[in-house]
Amino acid sequence: MIKKDLALQLAPRVIDMVRARSMKAGEPLREQTFAQALGVSRSPIRRVFALLAEWDLAIQEPNRGYFLKQNAGQIQETTFPLASDPFEDFYLRVVDDILGGNISAHFFEAQLLRRYEVPRGQLLKVLNRLASEAMVERKPGQGWGLKDFVHNAQTYIQSYRFRMAIEPAALLEPGYQINHAAFAKARQQQQAMLDGDIHTLSRAQLFQVGAQFHELIVQCSGNVFFTDAIRRQNQLRRFMGYKANVDRTHLKAQCREHIHLLDLIESDRREEASQFLWRHLDEVGRLKTHQDVMPEDLLIEASSERSPIIL
C-alpha cells in the first residue's frame, strides 16, 4: 500500500516536471532524470510511469520504456486522483512548525533529526517534497533554506489580487472551450466534498482539490500564459493554503460557489461567470488572509462594477 501511495504522491510532481520542460507527445520518460530531480530511487519513478500509462498519459513500449502520450500543455489536473502521502502526518507537522516560526530560515538536517527523532530517510522524503513544492531549497554545503515568501503575508494577499485579475479574464477569452468530461468530474468532486470529504481529506488534499478546480477553469481558455500563471500561483500559495485549510467552516460555501460557477459557464453565461468568480476570489481571499477588505492600493478599479455573489 505504501508503495502505491508513494507513486500517487510523486505522480503530480512528475507531471509538474513534464510541464516545466514543455515535453511533447512521443518524448521518452527517463527514470534517472526524474529520480535525481525528485531525490528518490528509480523504482518509485518506474511505478509512477506505470500509473501514467494507466491514466492514458504515457505508453510503454517493450524493451524501450515509457513515452509521453500527450503534449504537456494538454494534461488535465483532474486526470489523476488525489495523492496520499504515507508520511502525511509528519509532513504536516513540519509544515506547521515552519508556519509557526519554529524552524529557522536556514537549517540543517541534523537539527531536524534531533527535533523530530525520525529516520533520516523519512526526513529527506519530506524535505524533498517541500522542495518540489517550492517551499524550501537545498543550499549545497549550507543545509536547507525556506523560500522568502513563506512568512510574507503580504505576498499571499497579492497572490489573491493577481488571481482576481487573471482568472475572471480567462473566462472571457474568445477561444474558451468547455472540457465537458473534466467539468463533470470537477462537479462530482465538489459534490463529494459537500457530502463529507471536507472532513476526511487532508489539508494537502483539500488544497489540491481547490487548485485543480481553478486551474481547470483557466485552462479551458486556451491561453497558455493564463494557465502557466495560475499553475505558478498554485505552487507559490500552497503553504499558506495548508494553513488556511485548518479551519474548514467556510469550505461548504466555497464548494457550492464552485458548483454554481460551473452552472454559469455551462449555460453559456460566461460574462456573469467572470463577475461571479471575481467576487468569489475576493471573498475567499479576505477570509484566508483575515482582511475585512482587501488593501485599496491593490484593488482593481472595475471592482465597483462587479455584481454580488448569488448562491
C-alpha positions in Angstrom: 0.0 0.0 0.0 2.8 2.4 0.9 4.4 1.7 -2.5 1.2 2.6 -4.3 0.7 5.7 -2.1 4.3 6.9 -2.8 3.7 6.6 -6.5 0.5 8.5 -6.2 2.3 11.2 -4.2 5.1 11.5 -6.8 2.9 11.5 -9.9 1.8 15.2 -9.7 5.4 16.2 -9.3 6.4 14.2 -12.3 3.7 15.9 -14.2 5.0 19.3 -13.0 8.4 18.4 -14.3 6.9 17.3 -17.7 5.1 20.7 -17.9 8.2 22.7 -16.8 10.1 21.0 -19.7 7.3 21.6 -22.1 7.6 17.9 -23.2 5.8 16.8 -26.3 3.9 13.6 -27.1 6.3 10.8 -28.0 9.2 12.0 -25.9 10.8 9.4 -23.7 10.3 9.4 -19.9 13.7 8.7 -18.4 13.7 7.2 -14.9 17.1 8.6 -13.9 16.2 12.1 -14.9 13.1 12.2 -12.7 14.6 10.2 -9.9 17.5 12.6 -9.5 15.3 15.7 -9.7 12.9 14.4 -7.0 15.5 12.8 -4.7 14.2 9.3 -4.9 15.4 6.0 -6.4 14.4 4.8 -9.9 12.0 2.2 -8.6 9.2 4.6 -7.4 9.6 6.6 -10.6 9.0 3.4 -12.6 5.8 2.9 -10.7 4.8 6.5 -11.4 5.3 5.8 -15.1 3.1 2.8 -14.8 0.4 4.9 -13.2 0.7 7.5 -16.0 0.1 4.6 -18.5 -3.0 3.6 -16.5 -4.3 7.2 -16.8 -3.6 7.2 -20.6 -0.9 9.9 -20.2 2.0 7.6 -21.2 2.6 4.5 -23.2 5.0 1.6 -22.5 6.9 0.1 -25.5 8.6 -3.3 -25.0 12.3 -3.0 -24.3 12.2 0.8 -24.8 10.5 2.1 -21.7 7.8 4.7 -21.3 6.9 7.6 -23.6 4.6 10.6 -23.1 1.3 10.2 -24.8 0.1 13.8 -24.7 1.7 17.2 -25.0 2.5 18.6 -21.6 0.1 21.5 -22.0 -2.9 19.2 -22.7 -2.6 17.2 -19.4 -5.6 18.0 -17.2 -5.1 18.0 -13.4 -8.3 16.1 -12.9 -6.9 13.1 -14.9 -5.2 11.7 -11.9 -6.6 11.0 -8.4 -5.7 12.8 -5.2 -2.2 12.0 -3.9 -2.0 10.3 -0.5 1.3 10.5 1.3 2.2 7.7 3.8 4.1 10.4 5.8 1.4 13.0 5.7 1.1 13.4 9.4 4.9 14.1 9.7 4.8 16.3 6.7 2.1 18.5 8.1 3.9 18.6 11.5 6.9 20.1 9.7 4.6 22.5 7.8 3.0 23.7 11.0 6.4 24.2 12.6 7.6 26.2 9.6 4.5 28.4 9.6 4.7 28.8 13.4 8.2 30.1 13.1 9.7 27.1 15.0 12.1 26.3 12.1 14.6 28.9 11.2 15.0 30.4 7.7 18.2 28.4 7.4 18.6 24.9 8.9 20.5 21.7 8.7 19.1 18.1 8.5 20.9 17.3 11.8 18.8 19.9 13.6 15.5 18.4 12.4 16.6 14.9 13.1 17.2 15.9 16.7 13.9 17.7 16.8 11.7 15.0 15.3 13.6 11.8 16.1 12.7 10.2 12.8 14.9 8.2 10.4 16.9 10.3 8.0 15.2 8.7 5.0 11.8 9.8 6.2 13.0 13.3 6.8 14.6 13.5 3.4 11.3 12.4 1.8 9.5 15.3 3.5 12.2 17.8 2.7 12.3 16.7 -1.0 8.5 17.0 -1.1 8.7 20.6 0.3 11.5 21.3 -2.2 9.3 20.0 -5.1 6.5 22.3 -3.9 8.9 25.3 -3.9 8.7 25.8 -0.2 12.3 25.0 0.7 15.5 24.8 -1.2 18.8 22.8 -0.7 21.8 25.0 -0.2 24.9 23.0 -1.2 27.2 22.8 1.8 24.9 25.1 3.8 21.9 22.9 4.6 18.4 24.0 3.7 16.6 27.3 3.5 13.0 28.5 3.4 11.8 30.4 0.4 11.5 34.1 1.1 7.7 34.3 0.6 6.8 31.6 3.1 6.4 34.1 6.0 5.3 37.0 3.9 1.6 37.6 4.5 1.5 40.5 2.0 2.6 38.1 -0.7 -0.4 35.9 0.0 -2.7 38.8 -0.3 -1.1 39.9 -3.6 -1.5 36.3 -4.8 -5.3 36.6 -4.5 -5.3 40.0 -6.1 -3.3 38.6 -9.0 -5.8 35.7 -9.4 -8.7 38.2 -9.3 -7.1 39.8 -12.4 -6.3 36.6 -14.3 -9.0 34.0 -13.6 -12.1 36.1 -14.4 -10.3 37.4 -17.6 -9.7 33.8 -18.7 -13.4 33.2 -18.8 -13.8 36.0 -21.3 -11.2 34.7 -23.8 -12.7 34.3 -27.3 -11.3 30.7 -27.6 -12.8 29.5 -24.3 -14.0 25.8 -24.8 -15.6 23.7 -22.0 -14.0 20.4 -21.3 -17.2 18.6 -20.5 -15.6 15.4 -19.2 -13.3 17.4 -16.8 -16.2 19.7 -15.8 -18.3 16.6 -14.9 -15.5 15.2 -12.8 -14.9 18.5 -11.1 -18.6 18.8 -10.3 -18.6 15.3 -8.9 -15.5 16.1 -6.8 -17.1 19.3 -5.4 -20.3 17.4 -4.5 -18.2 14.7 -2.8 -16.7 17.5 -0.7 -20.2 18.6 0.3 -21.2 15.0 1.1 -18.4 14.6 3.6 -15.0 14.7 2.0 -14.4 18.1 3.5 -14.0 16.4 6.9 -11.9 13.4 5.8 -9.4 14.8 3.2 -6.0 16.0 4.5 -5.1 19.7 4.2 -2.8 18.9 1.3 -5.6 17.1 -0.5 -8.1 19.9 0.2 -5.6 22.4 -1.4 -5.1 20.0 -4.3 -8.9 19.9 -5.0 -9.2 23.7 -5.0 -6.1 24.2 -7.1 -7.3 21.6 -9.7 -10.7 23.2 -9.9 -9.4 26.7 -10.6 -6.7 25.5 -13.0 -9.4 23.7 -15.0 -11.5 26.9 -15.3 -8.5 28.8 -16.6 -7.1 26.0 -18.8 -10.3 26.0 -20.9 -9.5 29.5 -22.0 -6.8 28.0 -24.3 -4.5 30.8 -23.3 -1.2 29.1 -22.3 0.0 32.2 -20.5 -3.0 32.4 -18.2 -2.7 28.6 -17.5 1.0 28.9 -16.7 0.5 31.9 -14.4 -2.2 30.0 -12.4 0.0 26.9 -12.1 2.8 29.0 -10.7 0.4 30.7 -8.3 -0.8 27.4 -7.1 2.7 26.3 -6.4 3.6 29.5 -4.5 0.5 29.8 -2.4 0.4 26.1 -1.4 2.0 26.6 2.0 -0.4 29.3 3.1 -3.2 27.3 1.7 -2.4 24.5 4.1 -2.5 26.9 7.0 -5.9 28.3 5.8 -7.4 24.8 5.5 -7.0 24.2 9.2 -10.4 26.0 9.6 -12.9 24.1 7.4 -16.0 26.0 8.4 -16.2 28.0 5.2 -15.4 25.2 2.8 -19.0 24.1 2.1 -20.0 27.6 0.9 -16.9 27.6 -1.3 -17.9 24.3 -2.8 -21.4 25.5 -3.5 -20.0 28.5 -5.2 -17.7 26.3 -7.3 -20.7 24.3 -8.5 -22.6 27.5 -9.2 -19.7 28.7 -11.3 -19.8 25.5 -13.3 -23.5 26.1 -13.9 -22.9 29.6 -15.2 -20.2 28.5 -17.6 -22.1 25.5 -18.9 -25.2 27.6 -19.5 -23.0 30.0 -21.7 -23.2 32.9 -19.2 -19.5 33.5 -19.2 -19.6 37.2 -18.5 -21.8 36.6 -15.5 -19.5 33.7 -14.5 -16.5 36.1 -14.7 -18.1 38.6 -12.4 -19.1 35.8 -10.0 -15.6 34.3 -10.0 -14.1 37.8 -9.2 -16.4 38.2 -6.2 -15.7 34.6 -5.1 -12.0 35.2 -5.1 -12.4 38.5 -3.3 -14.5 36.8 -0.6 -12.2 33.8 -0.2 -9.1 35.9 -0.2 -10.4 38.1 2.6 -11.3 35.0 4.6 -8.0 33.3 4.2 -5.9 36.4 4.7 -8.0 37.8 7.6 -8.7 41.1 5.8 -12.0 42.9 6.4 -11.4 44.5 3.0 -8.6 43.8 0.5 -5.9 46.6 0.5 -7.1 49.6 -1.5 -3.8 50.0 -3.3 -4.3 46.6 -4.8 -8.0 46.9 -5.8 -9.0 46.5 -9.4 -10.7 49.7 -10.5 -13.5 47.7 -12.0 -14.5 46.2 -8.7 -17.3 48.6 -8.2 -19.0 47.4 -11.3 -18.9 43.7 -10.3 -22.2 42.1 -9.2 -22.6 40.5 -5.8 -22.4 36.7 -5.3 -25.7 35.0 -5.7 -25.9 31.5 -4.4 
